Amino acid sequence: MKRSPEADSQRTVLLAAAVFAVVGLLLQWWRLQVLTASYDQGIFLQVLWSGLQGHPFESTLSSQLSTNVIHAGELPAVGYHRLGQHFTPILLLWSPLVAVFGIWALPLVQVGLITAAGLVLHRLARNTLVDPRLAAFVACSFYAANAVIGPTWGNFTDLCQLPLAFFLLMLGLQRQRWWLVAVAAVALPLIREDTGVLLVGIALWMVVRRQHPLGLAMALGGLGIGWVLLVTNLLMPIFSDDNSRRFMVENFGQYHRRCRASQQPGRTEQRSGPAPAGAQGAGLAAAGNPALSAGPGAAADADPLDLAGQLAADGLAPDGLAARSGQ
C-alpha cells in the first residue's frame, strides 16, 4: 500500500530529528569522556548544581570572568552570582535534571530542546505550506543548518532554550491558542537579559501583517522592551557591575577611544607634512590613553604591556610591539 505524501514527510522529519539527537548526544558524550567540554559547560553545570545546594546562580567559574577579577585584580569569589553577567532565571527549571543525571543533564537539555524546536517548526511550516514535502524540507534544513549544529553539538549555551520558545509563540499566534502565547511570551524574556528584544520584533511583525489584534502586539512589544530595560538597569546591577564595567566596555569601548582620538586632531597635525606611522600612532594613542597624554613621567610609570595593548587594540602599534603585547 502506497503511503501518502503527508505520511512520508512526517516520517522524513522524524528520521532527521532522531539522527540529529543521536549524533548530538554521542558527540556530547565523547567530549565529556575525553575532557574536552567547554568552559561554558562547566559554568552552567556549576550554576545548576549550586542551585540544588541552596545557592542559586553562584559560580566561581563565572567569578573568574567578572570585572572584579579582570579589572580590579581581586580573587574569584565563592558567593559570586552569575546573574550580574547574564540574567537567566529560567535555568532553574533544569536543576532537578542535574540531580538525576549529573553531568549528562546539560547535553540532554540542549539537544532535546533543539530537537523539539525543529519539530515545532515543522508544525508551523505544515500549517502554512500546501505541499507537505516543502514543510519537511524546512524542518530538515533547520537540523542541517550550521548555525544550529555548531552551538548545539560543540558547546552549551543558555540560548538553546530560545528556538523552542520562539516557535511555540509563533505557533500559538498561528493557531490562536492564547494560553500558549502567554506561556511562551513570559518564558522568552526569562531566557536571558536581551532576549526580550525578540518580542519587540514579533510585535512589529504583527503590526505590519495586521492579522492579529493590535493590543496584543503592543502588549508583547511593551513586555519585551520593558523587561530589557528593567533587567539591565535595575536588576543586574544588584548582583555585580559586570554589565556596565565589562560588557559595555568590551562591546562599545572601541568607539569611545576612536571618538576621543578624533576630537584631538592637533596632536597629529603639528608637522607640515604627513607624520610617520610611528609618530601618528603615538599621537592617537596619547589621545585615547591618559597614561601617555599625561607626560613622559606618567608613561614611564605605566605598564608597557598595557600601553602596547592599547596601541594594538586601536590598530596603531608597530608589528613588533603588538606581538609582544599579546604574549
C-alpha positions as CSV (number, residue, x, y, z in Angstrom):
1,M,0.0,0.0,0.0
2,K,1.4,3.3,-1.0
3,R,1.9,5.9,1.7
4,S,0.6,9.4,1.3
5,P,2.9,12.4,0.9
6,E,1.9,13.6,4.3
7,A,3.0,10.4,6.0
8,D,6.2,10.3,4.0
9,S,7.0,13.9,5.0
10,Q,6.3,13.2,8.6
11,R,8.5,10.1,8.6
12,T,11.3,12.1,7.0
13,V,11.2,14.8,9.7
14,L,11.1,12.3,12.5
15,L,14.1,10.5,11.0
16,A,16.0,13.7,10.7
17,A,15.2,14.6,14.3
18,A,16.3,11.2,15.5
19,V,19.6,11.4,13.6
20,F,20.2,15.0,14.9
21,A,19.5,13.9,18.5
22,V,21.6,10.7,18.5
23,V,24.6,12.3,16.8
24,G,24.4,15.3,19.1
25,L,24.2,13.2,22.2
26,L,27.1,10.9,21.1
27,L,29.3,13.9,20.4
28,Q,28.5,15.5,23.8
29,W,29.2,12.2,25.5
30,W,32.5,11.9,23.7
31,R,33.5,15.4,24.7
32,L,32.8,14.7,28.3
33,Q,34.6,11.4,28.3
34,V,37.8,12.9,26.8
35,L,37.7,16.0,29.0
36,T,37.2,18.5,26.1
37,A,34.0,20.0,27.4
38,S,33.9,23.8,27.1
39,Y,34.3,26.4,29.9
40,D,30.6,27.3,29.4
41,Q,29.5,23.8,30.2
42,G,31.4,24.0,33.4
43,I,29.8,27.3,34.3
44,F,26.3,26.2,33.7
45,L,26.8,22.8,35.4
46,Q,28.2,24.7,38.5
47,V,25.3,27.2,38.4
48,L,22.7,24.4,38.3
49,W,24.4,22.3,41.0
50,S,24.7,25.4,43.3
51,G,21.0,25.9,42.9
52,L,20.4,22.3,44.2
53,Q,22.6,23.2,47.2
54,G,20.5,26.2,48.1
55,H,22.9,28.8,46.5
56,P,21.2,29.6,43.2
57,F,23.3,31.1,40.4
58,E,26.5,31.1,42.4
59,S,29.6,30.2,40.4
60,T,33.3,30.6,41.0
61,L,34.0,29.9,37.3
62,S,31.8,32.9,36.4
63,S,33.6,34.9,39.1
64,Q,36.9,34.3,37.3
65,L,35.4,36.2,34.3
66,S,34.0,39.0,36.4
67,T,35.1,42.6,36.3
68,N,36.3,42.3,39.9
69,V,38.9,39.8,38.8
70,I,39.7,41.1,35.3
71,H,39.9,44.8,36.1
72,A,40.2,45.1,39.9
73,G,42.6,42.2,40.3
74,E,40.6,40.5,43.0
75,L,40.5,36.8,43.6
76,P,37.5,34.8,42.4
77,A,34.7,34.8,45.0
78,V,32.8,31.7,46.1
79,G,29.5,33.6,46.6
80,Y,29.6,35.4,43.2
81,H,26.2,35.4,41.5
82,R,26.2,34.9,37.7
83,L,23.0,37.0,37.3
84,G,25.3,40.1,37.2
85,Q,26.8,38.8,33.9
86,H,23.7,37.2,32.3
87,F,20.2,37.3,33.8
88,T,19.0,33.8,33.2
89,P,16.4,32.9,35.8
90,I,14.7,30.2,33.7
91,L,17.8,28.0,34.0
92,L,16.4,26.9,37.5
93,L,14.0,24.7,35.6
94,W,16.8,22.3,34.8
95,S,18.3,22.0,38.2
96,P,16.4,18.8,39.1
97,L,17.8,17.1,36.0
98,V,21.3,17.7,37.3
99,A,20.3,15.9,40.5
100,V,19.1,12.9,38.4
101,F,21.6,12.8,35.5
102,G,24.6,14.7,36.8
103,I,27.0,15.9,34.1
104,W,24.8,14.4,31.4
105,A,21.9,16.8,32.2
106,L,23.3,19.6,30.0
107,P,23.6,17.6,26.8
108,L,20.1,16.1,27.3
109,V,18.6,19.6,27.9
110,Q,20.3,21.3,24.9
111,V,19.9,18.5,22.3
112,G,16.4,17.8,23.5
113,L,15.3,21.4,23.3
114,I,16.8,22.0,19.8
115,T,15.3,18.7,18.5
116,A,11.9,19.7,19.9
117,A,12.2,23.1,18.3
118,G,12.7,21.5,14.9
119,L,9.5,19.5,15.3
120,V,7.5,22.6,16.3
121,L,9.0,24.4,13.2
122,H,7.7,21.6,11.1
123,R,4.2,22.0,12.5
124,L,4.4,25.7,11.7
125,A,5.5,25.1,8.2
126,R,2.9,22.3,7.7
127,N,0.1,24.8,8.7
128,T,1.4,27.4,6.3
129,L,2.6,25.5,3.2
130,V,0.3,23.5,0.9
131,D,2.9,20.9,-0.1
132,P,3.9,18.7,2.9
133,R,7.2,18.0,1.3
134,L,8.2,21.7,1.5
135,A,7.3,21.7,5.2
136,A,9.6,18.7,5.6
137,F,12.4,20.4,3.8
138,V,12.1,23.4,6.1
139,A,12.4,21.2,9.2
140,C,15.3,19.2,7.7
141,S,17.1,22.4,6.7
142,F,16.8,23.5,10.4
143,Y,18.5,20.4,11.6
144,A,21.2,20.7,8.9
145,A,22.0,24.4,9.4
146,N,25.5,25.3,10.6
147,A,24.1,27.9,12.9
148,V,22.1,25.1,14.7
149,I,24.7,22.3,14.5
150,G,27.7,24.3,15.7
151,P,26.3,25.6,19.0
152,T,24.3,22.5,19.8
153,W,27.0,19.9,19.3
154,G,30.0,22.0,20.2
155,N,29.1,23.9,23.4
156,F,26.3,24.6,25.9
157,T,24.5,27.9,25.8
158,D,21.5,29.3,27.6
159,L,20.2,30.4,24.2
160,C,19.4,26.7,23.4
161,Q,16.0,27.5,25.0
162,L,15.3,30.3,22.6
163,P,14.2,28.5,19.4
164,L,11.6,26.3,21.1
165,A,10.1,29.3,23.0
166,F,10.1,31.4,19.8
167,F,8.5,28.7,17.6
168,L,5.9,27.9,20.3
169,L,4.9,31.6,20.5
170,M,4.6,31.7,16.7
171,L,2.5,28.5,16.7
172,G,0.2,30.0,19.4
173,L,-0.3,33.1,17.3
174,Q,-0.9,31.0,14.2
175,R,-3.5,28.7,15.9
176,Q,-4.9,31.4,18.2
177,R,-4.1,29.4,21.3
178,W,-3.7,32.3,23.6
179,W,-2.6,30.2,26.6
180,L,0.4,29.1,24.5
181,V,1.1,32.7,23.5
182,A,1.1,33.7,27.2
183,V,3.4,30.9,28.4
184,A,5.9,31.4,25.5
185,A,5.8,35.2,25.9
186,V,6.6,35.0,29.6
187,A,9.3,32.3,29.1
188,L,11.1,34.0,26.2
189,P,12.5,37.1,28.1
190,L,13.5,35.0,31.1
191,I,16.0,33.1,28.9
192,R,18.5,35.9,29.0
193,E,18.5,39.7,29.7
194,D,18.5,40.6,26.0
195,T,16.0,38.0,24.5
196,G,13.1,40.4,25.2
197,V,14.2,42.2,22.0
198,L,12.6,39.3,20.1
199,L,9.2,40.2,21.5
200,V,9.6,43.6,20.1
201,G,10.4,42.1,16.7
202,I,7.4,39.9,16.8
203,A,5.2,42.8,17.8
204,L,6.4,44.9,14.8
205,W,5.8,41.9,12.5
206,M,2.2,41.6,13.9
207,V,1.6,45.3,13.2
208,V,2.8,45.0,9.7
209,R,0.9,41.9,8.9
210,R,-2.3,43.2,10.5
211,Q,-3.6,39.7,11.1
212,H,-3.5,39.9,14.9
213,P,-5.0,42.2,17.5
214,L,-3.1,45.5,17.8
215,G,-3.5,45.4,21.5
216,L,-1.7,42.0,21.7
217,A,1.2,43.4,19.6
218,M,1.5,46.4,21.8
219,A,1.5,44.2,24.9
220,L,4.2,41.9,23.5
221,G,6.4,44.8,22.5
222,G,5.9,46.6,25.8
223,L,6.8,43.4,27.7
224,G,9.9,42.8,25.7
225,I,11.4,46.3,25.8
226,G,10.2,46.9,29.4
227,W,11.9,43.7,30.6
228,V,15.2,44.5,28.9
229,L,15.3,48.0,30.5
230,L,14.3,46.7,33.9
231,V,16.8,43.9,34.0
232,T,19.8,45.7,32.5
233,N,19.3,48.9,34.5
234,L,17.9,47.8,37.9
235,L,18.2,44.0,38.5
236,M,21.6,43.1,37.1
237,P,23.5,45.9,38.9
238,I,22.2,44.4,42.2
239,F,24.5,41.4,41.7
240,S,27.6,42.9,40.1
241,D,28.9,45.7,37.9
242,D,29.8,43.4,35.0
243,N,27.2,44.8,32.7
244,S,28.4,48.4,32.9
245,R,32.2,47.9,33.6
246,R,32.9,44.8,31.5
247,F,30.4,44.1,28.7
248,M,29.7,47.7,27.8
249,V,33.4,48.4,27.6
250,E,34.2,45.2,25.6
251,N,31.4,45.8,23.1
252,F,31.4,49.6,22.7
253,G,34.7,50.8,24.2
254,Q,36.5,51.0,20.9
255,Y,34.1,53.6,19.7
256,H,34.8,55.8,22.7
257,R,38.6,55.6,22.1
258,R,38.2,56.5,18.5
259,C,35.9,59.4,19.3
260,R,38.4,60.8,21.8
261,A,41.2,60.4,19.2
262,S,39.2,62.2,16.5
263,Q,38.4,65.1,18.8
264,Q,42.1,65.9,19.3
265,P,43.5,66.2,15.8
266,G,46.1,68.8,16.7
267,R,48.4,66.2,18.1
268,T,48.7,64.5,14.7
269,E,48.8,67.7,12.6
270,Q,51.8,69.5,14.1
271,R,54.1,68.6,11.2
272,S,53.9,70.4,7.9
273,G,53.7,67.1,6.0
274,P,52.3,63.6,6.8
275,A,53.5,62.2,10.1
276,P,55.4,58.9,10.1
277,A,53.4,55.9,11.1
278,G,55.1,55.6,14.5
279,A,54.6,59.3,15.4
280,Q,51.0,59.3,14.2
281,G,50.3,56.1,16.2
282,A,51.8,57.6,19.3
283,G,49.8,60.8,19.0
284,L,46.5,58.9,18.5
285,A,47.3,56.6,21.3
286,A,48.1,59.5,23.6
287,A,44.7,60.9,22.8
288,G,43.0,57.7,23.9
289,N,45.3,56.8,26.8
290,P,45.7,59.0,29.9
291,A,49.0,57.4,30.8
292,L,50.6,58.6,27.5
293,S,48.9,62.0,27.4
294,A,49.9,62.9,31.0
295,G,53.6,63.3,30.0
296,P,56.8,61.3,29.9
297,G,56.8,60.6,33.6
298,A,53.4,59.0,33.6
299,A,54.2,57.0,30.6
300,A,57.4,55.7,32.2
301,D,55.4,54.6,35.3
302,A,52.8,52.8,33.2
303,D,52.9,49.2,32.4
304,P,54.4,48.9,28.9
305,L,52.3,45.8,28.1
306,D,49.2,47.8,29.0
307,L,50.3,50.7,26.7
308,A,51.2,48.2,23.9
309,G,47.8,46.5,24.4
310,Q,46.1,49.9,24.0
311,L,48.1,50.6,20.8
312,A,47.3,47.2,19.4
313,A,43.6,47.5,20.3
314,D,43.5,50.7,18.3
315,G,45.4,49.2,15.4
316,L,48.3,51.7,15.9
317,A,51.1,49.6,17.3
318,P,54.1,48.5,15.2
319,D,54.1,44.8,14.4
320,G,56.8,44.0,17.0
321,L,55.2,45.9,19.8
322,A,51.8,44.4,19.0
323,A,53.3,40.9,19.0
324,R,55.0,41.5,22.4
325,S,51.8,42.8,23.9
326,G,49.9,39.6,23.1
327,Q,52.4,37.4,24.9
